[in-house]
Amino acid sequence: MRRFSQRNSLVTLSDINITPLLDLAFVLLIIFVITTPLLEQGLDLKLSQGGRTDRPVEKGDIRTVEIAANGIMAFGGRPMTLDQIEASLVRDFHANPNLLVWIRADENGQNKHLYSVIDRCQRNGITRFSLRTTPPR
C-alpha cells in the first residue's frame, strides 16, 4: 500500500494542458477562413466588355461605387443613397487627395445613375475615377 506524505499533497500542479486551447484556435481559424470571402460581397453586376488594364494603384487610394441595373447604389459594399455616397467621397477625398473612384455599373442599367455619380465627383473636384469593365476575352 502506498503512503501519501504531507509534502506531496501541498505541491501545486504546474502543467497546463493546452490541447483544448489549440483545438479552439483551429476551429476559430477555419471559421474565419470560410466566412471572410462571404463578407466582401457587393452588388451582383454584369459589367460590360472593356479595354486594357490599368496602371498599378495603391489599394488604400481606391473607393468603389457600384450601380445595379435597377438603380440601387452601394459604396464600399454597403447600400447608400447618392447623397450619402457623395458625402463619403468628399470626406475621403479631403483626407486623401490621391483618391481614385472605381465606378462599377451594370451594363443593363440606365445611364442616368452613372452620370449622376460622375457629376457629383466632378462637382467636388474628384477627377480621378475609372469606369470598371470586364476584360476582353
N, C-alpha and C positions, 0 to 999 in steps of 0.2 A: 504494500500500500504506500502511496506517495504522500509525503508530508508537505504541507504548504507553510512556508515561512512567512513571517511578518514582513520581511523585506520585499518579497515578490508581489505582494498584494498592493504595495504602495507605488510600484513602478508604473509610470504612465505609458500609454500606447503612443509611440511616435511614428508609426507607419500609417499613411493615408492611402486608401485605395482610390486611385484616380480613374479606374476603368469606367465607372458610370459617368464621370465628367467628360471623358473622351467620347463616349457614345453620344452624349447630349450635344457635344460640339460638332460631331459629324452629321448628326440629324439636322441641326440648325444650318450647317453649311449646305447640305443638299436642298433644304427648303429654300434658302436664299438663291441658290443657283437656278432652281426651277422657276421661282416667281419673278426674278428680276427682268427677264425679257417680256413678261406679260405687263409690267408696269410702264414700259416705254412704248406704248401703242398710241398712235394718233388716229386721225380720221381715215376711213377706208377710201382711198382715192385711186383713180385711174389717170395717171399722168400721160400727157401727150408725148410723142416722139421728139427727141431733141438732137442737138449737135454734139460738139466735143465737150470734154470735161473741163472743169475749172482749174485755175491755179490753186496750189495748196493754201489753205486758210487756217488760222488758229481756231480751234473748236470753241473757245471761250468767247470769240467775237461774233458767233453765229446765233441768230434768233430765227425761229421758223414760224411762219404763219401758214395755216392750212385752210383751204376753202373747199368745202364739199359741193357736190352738184346742186344740192338744194339750198345753198347759201349759208349753211352753218359754218362758222369760223372758229378756229382754235389757235391759241398761241401757246407754244411750249407744251402741247398735248392736252391743254385744258380748254374747253369751250368758253368763248368770250364774245362780247359784243364788239362792234367796230370801235366804239369809243374807248372801251377798256383796253383793246389791243393798242390803240394809238397812245394812250397814257403810258402803258408799259414800255412801248418802243421809245417814246420820248425820254422817259426816266433812264432806260438802259443806254440810250444814245448820249445823254449828258454825262453818264458815268464812264462811258467808253466810246470815244469818237471814231474808233476803228470798227464800229458795229456794221455787220453785214446781215441783211434781212433776206432769208430764203422764203420765197412765196411759192407754195405748192397748191396749185388749183386743179381741180378735177377737169378733165378735158370736156366733159359733158355739161359743165356748169355754165351759168350766164357770166358774160364778161364784165357786167356792171359791178359785181362783187370784187373782182380782180382789180378793176380800175379804181374803185374806191380805196382799196388798200394802198395802191401805188400813189394815189393822190394824197392820202394822209401822210405817207412817208415823205413825199416831196415838199409838202407844206411845212413840215417840221425840220427840213434840212437834211433828212436821211436820204442820201443819193446813192448809197451802195446797197442795191438789192439785186436779187437774182431770181428769175423765174425758173423753177425747177422742172425738169422733164426727165423722161426715161431715156437712157442711152439707145442709139440706133442699133439694130441687130446686125 
